[in-house]
Structure formats: C-alpha cells, structure tokens
Amino acid sequence: MDLLHPLRDLDEAALRARTSLKWREYPPDVLPLWVAEMDVVPAEAVVDALGRAIAAGDTGYPYGNDYAEAFADFAAQRWSWEGLDSTRSAYAADVMTGLVEAIRLVSGPGDPVVLNPPVYPPFFGFTEHAGRSVVEAPLGPDGRLELDALEAAFVRAGASGRPITYLLCNPHNPTAVAHTLTELSAVAALARTYRVRVVVDEIHGPLVADGFVPYLSVPGTEDAFVVTSASKAWNLAGAKAALIIAGEAAAGDLARLPEVVSHGPSRLGMLAHTVALREGVGWLDAVQAGLADNRRLLADLLAHHLPEMSCVHGGATYLAWLDCRALGLGDDPAAAFLEQGRVALNSGLTFGTGGAGHVRLNYATTPEILTQAITRMAAVVAAGP
C-alpha cells in the first residue's frame, strides 16, 4: 500500500543519509529548503517496478510509447484534457532539454525568447546557451502574468523582424501560480496576433490539486509545444525522462526533432514515470494533502515568527516565494539566512528582475524541519544586521 503521509514518514536522520544534491550541497548543520526535491520515499508502485526491472536485468534501452500514453490517460482523468494524441509526442532527457529543443525547432540563433521574471533561473542560462536573446516581460506584484507587459515584450521582440518564441512557465516557478483559463486564453490570443510560438514548461502541473489548465487544452494553442514530466510530482528527478508534446499544428515541426534527442531518457526513468502516472495517483493525492497542510503551517509560522515577511505564492507547487524586503537583510536575504541561521534557501537574485530581496523556500519536507527552519530564520531577523 502507498504511504498515506509521504511528507511525514522520514525524519531528519534518514534524510541526511541521502546522497542527492539537496542533502549533500551544504554542511550537516544546515537545513536545506532550497532545490526542488521532496523529502519523501517514492510511491510504492514505482519502487516495486524498478526493483523488479533491476532484478530481472531489464536495464537496457527504452522502447515504445507507454510513457506518452500513460500521460495522455492521466491528463484525461485528472484535468479532463480529452483527445491528447500521444503520437504527437517525443522524449527528451529532462524538461529543460526538451524546452530548448522545442525552441530550436521554431527559432534560429539570435532570435528573441520572451521570459517572465522572476522565473526559474535555468530559463535564462539555457536560452542564452542555445544562442537566443532574452526579452523580459516581468510578472506583476501578485506573481501573476501582466498581459500588458507581455504584449509590450512581444512588440519589442518583433521589432527586428525575427521569429519570436515565448517560454511560459505553467504553473509558474517561483511564485507557484497556476495560470487561469482566462489568462492562458489571453496569452494564446496575443501569440496569434504577434505570430509568437509558445513553448510551455508544465513540469509542476500534476502537483496542482485543483484547477490546473494545460496550455494545449486551451483553444487557439494548436501551434504550441508543452514539455512535461512526472519528475516533480513524484520526486523522480534522479530518474530522468520528459515528454515534448506538440499541438496539432506543430506536429510537422516536431517531426524535425533530431532523433538523437530521444536517446536522453533512460529505460528505468521512463518506467518509473509511466508507473507513477498509472499507479501512483493515490500517492500523489496524499502528497497534495501533505503539501496543503504544510502551506497552512508555513502561513501560521510566518504570521507568528516573521509577520513582516510576506508570501507571494499560489498552491500550485511546493515552493513559496517570500518577500523579505521589510526585514532589513538587503538584496540577498538568502545569504544571511544561510550564514547566520544555517538555513539554505534559493536566492531571489538568481530569478532575474523582481528577485532582489526575495527567497524561494521549498516546503516539501517534514513539519518538524519546516518549523525548525522558520524558527532559525526568525532568530536571524531578531539579531539584526
């Protein structure tokens, strides 16, 4: 039977025995609430499937389209996204690789890519590494899309006459906002008006407990691409596998994807993600419930210990975007929380425009660790600069 409380079944000692980035990047006196790993044991169905494959020596190259078909079934059941054609999909090692490959299909070197900062830092690095230029359309103060700013960015990007690509994050990282049908419909309309090709990162979509809108389910998005994975929702970052999904009018572009891109994911990664989507839904429900509890706990802890810190977030991920500008800790409060409080958070500066004075906190951990971390952070603020 899957764990009923995945976020409460491991203690700090068990977590510190892990060898992944989250738990090994910092010294053992630091509480790591930074990189997007959850402090959980994977769904039992995934553990069993991987164990059977390894015991049987079924560790060769991946084959077949099971992963895409499992995602199509999950999307229909979870989001009522009917008619998703699994044949309009391709595989990549991970979501960032898939996003860059999709961008390469619809643009050339030097072409503009529009981003919404503050946004997941690799969006900048991967875009620039692909030889594209970044055009910013910053989010509003509420962490949501500013459609006027987006239209202005499309106009600026199109001034050179080059093809425009828009790299959209849905749900948005770091603000944890799931864009609404109204917002996404407006994005689609603007994209049509300004002849913009939209490429969407939906890796956090399965974590949304209610109301997630896949971009390709919105009318008018037929020439877009979505890249997604089971890795965030089922904590499978170490078992890489991602899906590139093309809208109906983008199928011809997807057909030009170099065949070598599909060599990225491993057999065990694709197996883990497929089983998660088909047999790990009960476990995901339990994780979503645990994250909702932790969001409430975080709100209570901030209200009690750090009332001047505001939290700009939705419920769409396990990430909280914390505004620390009233605390007197400067543009990079994460540095103070690490050095003085021994709590590792993501610095808002790495997320681009709008990130100064902010931190990103990963609350997909035990309530005890979350409580200890906020208590330490409060002590830093109380001690003063």
Secondary structure, 3 states (H helix, E strand, C coil): CCCCCHHHCCCHHHHHCCCCHHHHCCCCCCEECCCCCCCCCCCHHHHHHHHHHHHCCCCCCCCCCHHHHHHHHHHHHHHCCCCCCCCCEEEECCHHHHHHHHHHHHCCCCCEEEECCCCCCHHHHHHHHCCCEEEECCCCCCCCCCHHHHHHHHHHHHCCCCCEEEEEECCCCCCCCCCCHHHHHHHHHHHHHCCEEEEEECCCHHHCCCCCCCHHHCCCCCCCEEEECCCCCCCCCCCCCEEEEECHHHHHHHCCCCHHHHHCCCHHHHHHHHHHHHHCHHHHHHHHHHHHHHHHHHHHHHHHHCCCCEECCCCCCCEEEEECHHHCCCCCHHHHHHHHHCEECEEHHHHCCCCCCEEEEECCCCHHHHHHHHHHHHHHHHHCC
